Amino acid sequence: MTAPSLSHSRTNAHLFAEFVQKYTGSVYSLSSILTESSVKAEEVSIHTFAELHKSFRQDRFNPQLGPIQAYQICIRECYAFLESCTSSSEIMLCPADKVLCALRFGLKLPLSEISAVLEETPPALKAKLRRVREKMNGEIKHSYLNSTHVIV
């Protein structure tokens, strides 16, 4: 290996290390919100960056698209986990709605970034968020009315 290519390799490795350091918290937070398990969140985070490292080693890693790819890999892993188990929370959201809520309300990502991650238009995402809010409000009201004894 020649000196310039070794230097280029070290620079790229440094860039990837910076990327991992910058996005580890977000990927872990997203996976933790979605899986509701710190152990599973750690596994998902490790797998996410291992997958990205494969792209990096093959010179297919684009730092500008890195966050989107990281979130997509993380979501894919969490989605598989969510489909394999049932949630213990009272308000049941399908995995797709849970992912959308985690990105919007958990990570507080702008709709433009969520649109890129989920490959959906912002208007479609707004409609889904509105539907999820209505569903959650309805389930909260239903749960409250069923747990409250009204004395007449």
Backbone as a printed PyTorch tensor [residue, N CA C, xyz], in Angstrom:
tensor([[[  0.8520,  -1.1720,   0.0000],
         [  0.0000,   0.0000,   0.0000],
         [  0.8990,   1.2360,   0.0000]],

        [[  0.5900,   2.1720,  -0.8290],
         [  1.4090,   3.3800,  -0.9170],
         [  1.0340,   4.3410,   0.2010]],

        [[  1.9420,   5.2620,   0.4610],
         [  1.7200,   6.2270,   1.5390],
         [  0.4590,   7.0610,   1.3190]],

        [[  0.1990,   7.5960,   0.0880],
         [ -1.0200,   8.3890,  -0.0800],
         [ -2.2840,   7.5700,   0.1840]],

        [[ -2.2980,   6.3180,  -0.2320],
         [ -3.4960,   5.5280,  -0.0140],
         [ -3.6600,   5.1510,   1.4510]],

        [[ -2.5730,   4.9630,   2.1610],
         [ -2.6490,   4.7090,   3.5940],
         [ -3.1720,   5.9570,   4.3040]],

        [[ -2.6840,   7.1200,   3.8900],
         [ -3.1370,   8.3800,   4.4680],
         [ -4.6260,   8.5870,   4.1900]],

        [[ -5.0510,   8.2940,   2.9630],
         [ -6.4590,   8.4220,   2.5850],
         [ -7.3150,   7.4770,   3.4350]],

        [[ -6.8060,   6.2840,   3.6470],
         [ -7.5030,   5.2760,   4.4430],
         [ -7.6790,   5.7460,   5.8860]],

        [[ -6.6200,   6.3220,   6.4430],
         [ -6.6910,   6.8310,   7.8260],
         [ -7.6730,   7.9920,   7.9220]],

        [[ -7.6640,   8.8740,   6.9190],
         [ -8.5850,  10.0080,   6.9140],
         [-10.0220,   9.5090,   6.8730]],

        [[-10.2890,   8.5370,   6.0050],
         [-11.6370,   7.9770,   5.9170],
         [-12.0440,   7.2990,   7.2220]],

        [[-11.1200,   6.5700,   7.8190],
         [-11.4110,   5.9050,   9.0910],
         [-11.7340,   6.9420,  10.1620]],

        [[-10.9960,   8.0390,  10.1440],
         [-11.2440,   9.1200,  11.1010],
         [-12.6310,   9.7270,  10.8640]],

        [[-13.0020,   9.9320,   9.6050],
         [-14.3220,  10.4840,   9.2810],
         [-15.4380,   9.5470,   9.7480]],

        [[-15.2380,   8.2490,   9.5390],
         [-16.2540,   7.2920,   9.9720],
         [-16.3510,   7.2760,  11.4970]],

        [[-15.2160,   7.3330,  12.1720],
         [-15.2170,   7.3620,  13.6420],
         [-15.9550,   8.6000,  14.1550]],

        [[-15.7420,   9.7390,  13.5090],
         [-16.4590,  10.9620,  13.8890],
         [-17.9620,  10.7980,  13.6660]],

        [[-18.3130,  10.1820,  12.5430],
         [-19.7200,   9.9470,  12.2350],
         [-20.3620,   9.0680,  13.3140]],

        [[-19.6920,   7.9900,  13.6660],
         [-20.2130,   7.0780,  14.6940],
         [-20.3880,   7.8260,  16.0090]],

        [[-19.3910,   8.6020,  16.3770],
         [-19.4650,   9.3570,  17.6320],
         [-20.6400,  10.3390,  17.6060]],

        [[-20.8510,  10.9820,  16.4690],
         [-21.9080,  11.9890,  16.3520],
         [-23.3080,  11.3700,  16.4090]],

        [[-23.4960,  10.1980,  15.8090],
         [-24.8430,   9.6350,  15.6700],
         [-25.1560,   8.4560,  16.5890]],

        [[-24.2070,   8.0110,  17.3800],
         [-24.4680,   6.8880,  18.2830],
         [-25.6300,   7.1910,  19.2230]],

        [[-25.6440,   8.3590,  19.7990],
         [-26.7080,   8.7280,  20.7340],
         [-28.0820,   8.7220,  20.0950]],

        [[-28.1890,   9.2700,  18.8950],
         [-29.4800,   9.3160,  18.2020],
         [-29.9650,   7.9260,  17.8200]],

        [[-29.0590,   7.1090,  17.3050],
         [-29.4390,   5.7450,  16.9150],
         [-29.8480,   4.9460,  18.1530]],

        [[-29.0900,   5.0850,  19.2300],
         [-29.4380,   4.3800,  20.4660],
         [-30.7840,   4.8750,  21.0040]],

        [[-30.9940,   6.1870,  20.9880],
         [-32.2650,   6.7380,  21.4770],
         [-33.4400,   6.2100,  20.6670]],

        [[-33.2960,   6.2300,  19.3490],
         [-34.3680,   5.7370,  18.4870],
         [-34.6590,   4.2680,  18.7740]],

        [[-33.6230,   3.4600,  18.8470],
         [-33.8380,   2.0290,  19.0880],
         [-34.3780,   1.7790,  20.4940]],

        [[-33.9830,   2.5850,  21.4480],
         [-34.4840,   2.4450,  22.8130],
         [-35.9650,   2.8080,  22.8920]],

        [[-36.3480,   3.8780,  22.2130],
         [-37.7560,   4.2820,  22.1810],
         [-38.5990,   3.1910,  21.5230]],

        [[-38.1020,   2.6610,  20.4260],
         [-38.8850,   1.6840,  19.6660],
         [-38.9600,   0.3190,  20.3360]],

        [[-37.8580,  -0.1410,  20.8900],
         [-37.8470,  -1.4920,  21.4680],
         [-38.2440,  -1.5160,  22.9360]],

        [[-38.1380,  -0.3690,  23.6010],
         [-38.4110,  -0.2590,  25.0350],
         [-37.5250,  -1.2170,  25.8370]],

        [[-36.3100,  -1.4370,  25.3180],
         [-35.3630,  -2.3410,  25.9760],
         [-33.9530,  -1.8200,  25.7540]],

        [[-33.2500,  -1.5310,  26.8360],
         [-31.8910,  -1.0050,  26.6860],
         [-30.9530,  -2.0490,  26.0930]],

        [[-31.1660,  -3.3110,  26.4260],
         [-30.3130,  -4.3760,  25.8870],
         [-30.5170,  -4.4990,  24.3840]],

        [[-31.7760,  -4.5420,  23.9650],
         [-32.0710,  -4.6570,  22.5310],
         [-31.6200,  -3.3900,  21.8010]],

        [[-31.7770,  -2.2360,  22.4300],
         [-31.3510,  -0.9750,  21.8160],
         [-29.8470,  -0.9830,  21.5550]],

        [[-29.0940,  -1.5220,  22.4910],
         [-27.6450,  -1.6080,  22.3090],
         [-27.3030,  -2.5520,  21.1590]],

        [[-27.9970,  -3.6930,  21.0930],
         [-27.7680,  -4.6410,  19.9960],
         [-28.0730,  -4.0020,  18.6450]],

        [[-29.1910,  -3.2970,  18.5740],
         [-29.5900,  -2.6420,  17.3260],
         [-28.5660,  -1.5790,  16.9390]],

        [[-28.1130,  -0.8030,  17.9000],
         [-27.1200,   0.2440,  17.6180],
         [-25.8270,  -0.3520,  17.0750]],

        [[-25.3630,  -1.4030,  17.7030],
         [-24.1280,  -2.0570,  17.2420],
         [-24.3130,  -2.5940,  15.8330]],

        [[-25.4390,  -3.2460,  15.5920],
         [-25.7100,  -3.8010,  14.2610],
         [-25.7930,  -2.6890,  13.2110]],

        [[-26.4180,  -1.5800,  13.5750],
         [-26.5610,  -0.4550,  12.6460],
         [-25.2010,   0.0420,  12.1750]],

        [[-24.3000,   0.2830,  13.1100],
         [-22.9900,   0.8120,  12.7220],
         [-22.1110,  -0.2530,  12.0740]],

        [[-22.3340,  -1.5060,  12.4000],
         [-21.6050,  -2.5890,  11.7160],
         [-22.0200,  -2.6450,  10.2440]],

        [[-23.3210,  -2.4920,   9.9910],
         [-23.8100,  -2.4730,   8.6030],
         [-23.2430,  -1.2710,   7.8450]],

        [[-23.2360,  -0.1240,   8.4930],
         [-22.6790,   1.0710,   7.8470],
         [-21.1860,   0.9040,   7.5870]],

        [[-20.5000,   0.2140,   8.4790],
         [-19.0630,   0.0100,   8.3020],
         [-18.7820,  -0.8600,   7.0820]],

        [[-19.6820,  -1.8010,   6.7930],
         [-19.5230,  -2.6040,   5.5680],
         [-19.5320,  -1.6990,   4.3420]],

        [[-20.4590,  -0.7590,   4.2990],
         [-20.5110,   0.2060,   3.1910],
         [-19.2480,   1.0490,   3.1590]],

        [[-18.7920,   1.4390,   4.3370],
         [-17.5830,   2.2530,   4.4470],
         [-16.3760,   1.5130,   3.8860]],

        [[-16.2300,   0.2440,   4.2570],
         [-15.0830,  -0.5460,   3.7850],
         [-15.1060,  -0.7420,   2.2730]],

        [[-16.2890,  -0.7290,   1.6910],
         [-16.4150,  -0.9160,   0.2450],
         [-16.4800,   0.4180,  -0.4910]],

        [[-16.1160,   1.5050,   0.1980],
         [-16.1370,   2.8620,  -0.3680],
         [-17.5090,   3.2540,  -0.9090]],

        [[-18.5730,   2.7710,  -0.2690],
         [-19.9240,   3.1520,  -0.6660],
         [-20.5770,   4.0360,   0.3950]],

        [[-19.8320,   4.4170,   1.4080],
         [-20.3900,   5.2190,   2.4910],
         [-20.3590,   6.6870,   2.1100]],

        [[-21.5060,   7.3290,   2.1600],
         [-21.6230,   8.7530,   1.8690],
         [-21.9730,   9.4600,   3.1820]],

        [[-21.0460,  10.2590,   3.7340],
         [-21.3020,  10.9130,   5.0240],
         [-22.5620,  11.7780,   5.0330]],

        [[-22.9140,  12.3480,   3.8690],
         [-24.1180,  13.1810,   3.8170],
         [-25.3910,  12.3470,   3.9370]],

        [[-25.3550,  11.1300,   3.4270],
         [-26.5130,  10.2400,   3.5290],
         [-26.4100,   9.3060,   4.7290]],

        [[-25.2960,   9.3700,   5.4210],
         [-25.0580,   8.4870,   6.5600],
         [-26.1550,   8.4910,   7.6060]],

        [[-26.6230,   9.6720,   8.0570],
         [-27.6790,   9.6720,   9.0760],
         [-28.9560,   8.9860,   8.5870]],

        [[-29.3150,   9.2390,   7.3440],
         [-30.5180,   8.6160,   6.7890],
         [-30.3460,   7.1060,   6.7500]],

        [[-29.1800,   6.6600,   6.2680],
         [-28.9170,   5.2200,   6.2140],
         [-28.9060,   4.6160,   7.6180]],

        [[-28.3270,   5.3230,   8.5630],
         [-28.2800,   4.8180,   9.9450],
         [-29.6900,   4.6500,  10.5030]],

        [[-30.5360,   5.6580,  10.3250],
         [-31.9060,   5.5690,  10.8210],
         [-32.6720,   4.4540,  10.1080]],

        [[-32.4550,   4.3050,   8.8020],
         [-33.1570,   3.2550,   8.0580],
         [-32.7630,   1.8640,   8.5460]],

        [[-31.4800,   1.6470,   8.7520],
         [-31.0190,   0.3450,   9.2530],
         [-31.5780,   0.1010,  10.6540]],

        [[-31.4950,   1.1060,  11.4980],
         [-32.0010,   1.0030,  12.8700],
         [-33.4940,   0.6720,  12.8630]],

        [[-34.2520,   1.3760,  12.0480],
         [-35.6980,   1.1520,  11.9700],
         [-35.9970,  -0.2590,  11.4750]],

        [[-35.2660,  -0.6950,  10.4740],
         [-35.4720,  -2.0460,   9.9280],
         [-35.2670,  -3.1040,  11.0290]],

        [[-34.2020,  -2.9390,  11.8000],
         [-33.9250,  -3.8770,  12.8960],
         [-35.0090,  -3.8180,  13.9730]],

        [[-35.3990,  -2.6160,  14.3450],
         [-36.4270,  -2.4560,  15.3780],
         [-37.7750,  -2.9700,  14.8850]],

        [[-38.0600,  -2.7360,  13.6240],
         [-39.3150,  -3.1840,  13.0330],
         [-39.4300,  -4.7000,  13.1460]],

        [[-38.3590,  -5.3950,  12.8290],
         [-38.3530,  -6.8600,  12.9360],
         [-38.6020,  -7.2790,  14.3870]],

        [[-37.9710,  -6.5700,  15.3170],
         [-38.1600,  -6.8720,  16.7340],
         [-39.6030,  -6.6050,  17.1560]],

        [[-40.1610,  -5.4580,  16.7390],
         [-41.5210,  -5.0890,  17.1250],
         [-42.5550,  -6.0690,  16.5830]],

        [[-42.3250,  -6.5550,  15.3890],
         [-43.2730,  -7.4970,  14.8000],
         [-43.2310,  -8.8520,  15.5000]],

        [[-42.1380,  -9.1330,  16.1860],
         [-41.9980, -10.4360,  16.8400],
         [-42.5230, -10.4580,  18.2760]],

        [[-42.9270,  -9.3110,  18.7840],
         [-43.4180,  -9.2850,  20.1620],
         [-44.6200,  -8.3690,  20.2760]],

        [[-45.3140,  -8.4880,  21.3730],
         [-46.4620,  -7.6260,  21.6150],
         [-46.0650,  -6.5600,  22.6180]],

        [[-46.6690,  -5.4150,  22.4890],
         [-46.3560,  -4.2960,  23.3740],
         [-47.1480,  -4.4060,  24.6710]],

        [[-46.5490,  -3.9100,  25.7290],
         [-47.2340,  -3.9230,  27.0170],
         [-47.9570,  -2.6100,  27.2760]],

        [[-47.8070,  -1.6440,  26.3930],
         [-48.4430,  -0.3540,  26.6300],
         [-49.9330,  -0.4360,  26.3070]],

        [[-50.7210,   0.3930,  26.9760],
         [-52.1620,   0.3920,  26.7700],
         [-52.5230,   0.8800,  25.3800]],

        [[-51.8570,   1.8880,  24.8980],
         [-52.1580,   2.4380,  23.5850],
         [-51.3270,   1.6920,  22.5650]],

        [[-52.0090,   0.9290,  21.7450],
         [-51.3180,   0.0820,  20.7790],
         [-51.1400,   0.8210,  19.4570]],

        [[-49.9180,   1.0150,  19.0660],
         [-49.6010,   1.5850,  17.7640],
         [-48.9500,   0.4930,  16.9360]],

        [[-49.2560,   0.4890,  15.6450],
         [-48.5790,  -0.4720,  14.7760],
         [-47.1040,  -0.0520,  14.6840]],

        [[-46.2260,  -0.9620,  14.3200],
         [-44.7970,  -0.6220,  14.2570],
         [-44.4940,   0.6010,  13.3840]],

        [[-45.1770,   0.7460,  12.2550],
         [-44.9170,   1.8940,  11.3760],
         [-45.2660,   3.2070,  12.0710]],

        [[-46.3910,   3.2340,  12.7970],
         [-46.7820,   4.4450,  13.5200],
         [-45.8260,   4.7240,  14.6760]],

        [[-45.3750,   3.6630,  15.3260],
         [-44.4350,   3.8260,  16.4370],
         [-43.1090,   4.4060,  15.9350]],

        [[-42.6620,   3.9480,  14.7670],
         [-41.4320,   4.4770,  14.1650],
         [-41.6010,   5.9590,  13.8540]],

        [[-42.7200,   6.3130,  13.2290],
         [-42.9780,   7.7090,  12.8770],
         [-42.9920,   8.5860,  14.1270]],

        [[-43.6770,   8.1470,  15.1690],
         [-43.7340,   8.9270,  16.4150],
         [-42.3640,   9.0390,  17.0750]],

        [[-41.5900,   7.9690,  17.0280],
         [-40.2510,   8.0050,  17.6310],
         [-39.3560,   9.0080,  16.9160]],

        [[-39.4370,   9.0380,  15.5880],
         [-38.6160,   9.9880,  14.8330],
         [-39.0660,  11.4270,  15.0850]],

        [[-40.3800,  11.6450,  15.0870],
         [-40.9040,  13.0060,  15.2090],
         [-40.8550,  13.5220,  16.6460]],

        [[-41.3600,  12.7230,  17.5770],
         [-41.4920,  13.2050,  18.9520],
         [-40.3440,  12.7670,  19.8550]],

        [[-39.7430,  11.6170,  19.5570],
         [-38.6160,  11.1460,  20.3550],
         [-37.3180,  11.8360,  19.9770]],

        [[-36.9860,  11.7770,  18.6750],
         [-35.7470,  12.4050,  18.2000],
         [-35.9540,  13.8460,  17.7540]],

        [[-37.2180,  14.2540,  17.6160],
         [-37.5710,  15.6170,  17.2120],
         [-36.9570,  15.9940,  15.8550]],

        [[-36.9820,  15.0290,  14.9270],
         [-36.4580,  15.2940,  13.5890],
         [-37.4690,  16.1180,  12.8000]],

        [[-36.9860,  16.9860,  11.9180],
         [-37.9060,  17.7390,  11.0600],
         [-38.5660,  16.8000,  10.0470]],

        [[-39.7470,  17.1850,   9.5720],
         [-40.4630,  16.3470,   8.6100],
         [-39.6400,  16.0760,   7.3570]],

        [[-38.8230,  17.0340,   6.9440],
         [-38.0060,  16.8320,   5.7420],
         [-37.0370,  15.6640,   5.9250]],

        [[-36.4480,  15.5480,   7.1000],
         [-35.5200,  14.4490,   7.3630],
         [-36.2670,  13.1250,   7.5300]],

        [[-37.4080,  13.1720,   8.2030],
         [-38.2230,  11.9620,   8.3480],
         [-38.6800,  11.4840,   6.9750]],

        [[-39.0200,  12.4260,   6.1260],
         [-39.4360,  12.1020,   4.7620],
         [-38.3470,  11.3320,   4.0250]],

        [[-37.1110,  11.7600,   4.1820],
         [-35.9870,  11.0710,   3.5340],
         [-35.7580,   9.6900,   4.1440]],

        [[-35.8740,   9.5940,   5.4530],
         [-35.6380,   8.3160,   6.1360],
         [-36.7120,   7.2950,   5.7650]],

        [[-37.9730,   7.7160,   5.8080],
         [-39.0800,   6.7890,   5.5640],
         [-39.5070,   6.7380,   4.0990]],

        [[-38.9140,   7.6060,   3.2920],
         [-39.2120,   7.6710,   1.8600],
         [-40.7010,   7.9150,   1.6110]],

        [[-41.2460,   8.8940,   2.3240],
         [-42.6330,   9.3190,   2.1650],
         [-42.6560,  10.8360,   2.0930]],

        [[-43.6920,  11.3840,   1.4830],
         [-43.7880,  12.8330,   1.3360],
         [-44.1810,  13.4730,   2.6680]],

        [[-43.7560,  14.7190,   2.8880],
         [-44.1640,  15.4130,   4.1160],
         [-45.6870,  15.4900,   4.2940]],

        [[-46.4800,  15.7730,   3.2340],
         [-47.9320,  15.7850,   3.4440],
         [-48.4820,  14.4230,   3.9090]],

        [[-47.9380,  13.3450,   3.3640],
         [-48.3850,  12.0110,   3.7910],
         [-48.0120,  11.7760,   5.2550]],

        [[-46.8270,  12.2290,   5.6470],
         [-46.3940,  12.0720,   7.0380],
         [-47.2650,  12.8960,   7.9800]],

        [[-47.6060,  14.1240,   7.5620],
         [-48.4810,  14.9660,   8.3890],
         [-49.8310,  14.2860,   8.6020]],

        [[-50.3660,  13.7010,   7.5320],
         [-51.6550,  13.0110,   7.6330],
         [-51.5530,  11.8200,   8.5850]],

        [[-50.4620,  11.0730,   8.4970],
         [-50.2750,   9.9260,   9.3910],
         [-50.1420,  10.3820,  10.8390]],

        [[-49.3810,  11.4590,  11.0600],
         [-49.2230,  11.9710,  12.4260],
         [-50.5670,  12.4280,  12.9900]],

        [[-51.3660,  13.0770,  12.1640],
         [-52.6940,  13.5180,  12.5980],
         [-53.5490,  12.2960,  12.9720]],

        [[-53.5120,  11.2550,  12.1390],
         [-54.2740,  10.0330,  12.3950],
         [-53.8080,   9.3700,  13.6990]],

        [[-52.5030,   9.3330,  13.9160],
         [-51.9600,   8.7270,  15.1400],
         [-52.4030,   9.5230,  16.3650]],

        [[-52.3250,  10.8510,  16.2810],
         [-52.7620,  11.6840,  17.4140],
         [-54.2390,  11.4470,  17.7250]],

        [[-55.0660,  11.3830,  16.6630],
         [-56.4980,  11.1390,  16.8680],
         [-56.7270,   9.7650,  17.4960]],

        [[-55.9990,   8.7770,  17.0300],
         [-56.1280,   7.4240,  17.5830],
         [-55.7270,   7.4160,  19.0530]],

        [[-54.6040,   8.0640,  19.3650],
         [-54.1340,   8.0930,  20.7520],
         [-55.1220,   8.8370,  21.6430]],

        [[-55.6340,   9.9790,  21.1620],
         [-56.6210,  10.7280,  21.9480],
         [-57.8690,   9.8930,  22.1830]],

        [[-58.3250,   9.1950,  21.1540],
         [-59.5010,   8.3390,  21.2860],
         [-59.2710,   7.2150,  22.2750]],

        [[-58.1040,   6.5860,  22.2210],
         [-57.8080,   5.4850,  23.1370],
         [-57.6340,   5.9800,  24.5690]],

        [[-57.0560,   7.1640,  24.7300],
         [-56.9040,   7.7280,  26.0760],
         [-58.2840,   8.0240,  26.6650]],

        [[-59.1610,   8.6430,  25.8590],
         [-60.5200,   8.9450,  26.3350],
         [-61.2640,   7.6570,  26.6730]],

        [[-61.1590,   6.6660,  25.8060],
         [-61.8380,   5.3830,  26.0290],
         [-61.3140,   4.7190,  27.3040]],

        [[-60.0130,   4.7400,  27.4830],
         [-59.4020,   4.1430,  28.6710],
         [-59.8540,   4.8790,  29.9290]],

        [[-59.9060,   6.2100,  29.8510],
         [-60.3170,   7.0210,  30.9990],
         [-61.7760,   6.7480,  31.3520]],

        [[-62.6440,   6.7180,  30.3370],
         [-64.0650,   6.4910,  30.5920],
         [-64.3220,   5.0980,  31.1570]],

        [[-63.5530,   4.1280,  30.7210],
         [-63.7310,   2.7650,  31.2270],
         [-63.1860,   2.6000,  32.6410]],

        [[-62.2440,   3.4330,  33.0310],
         [-61.6600,   3.2940,  34.3680],
         [-62.3250,   4.2020,  35.3910]],

        [[-63.1550,   5.1250,  34.9420],
         [-63.8090,   6.0680,  35.8410],
         [-65.2550,   5.6300,  36.0650]],

        [[-65.6240,   5.5400,  37.2960],
         [-67.0010,   5.1730,  37.6350],
         [-67.7810,   6.4620,  37.8510]],

        [[-68.7500,   6.6800,  36.9990],
         [-69.5580,   7.8880,  37.0940],
         [-70.7550,   7.5950,  38.0000]],

        [[-70.9070,   8.4040,  39.0090],
         [-72.0340,   8.2520,  39.9280],
         [-73.1030,   9.2350,  39.5010]],

        [[-74.2660,   8.6930,  39.2150],
         [-75.3650,   9.5440,  38.7620],
         [-76.4000,   9.6600,  39.8370]]])
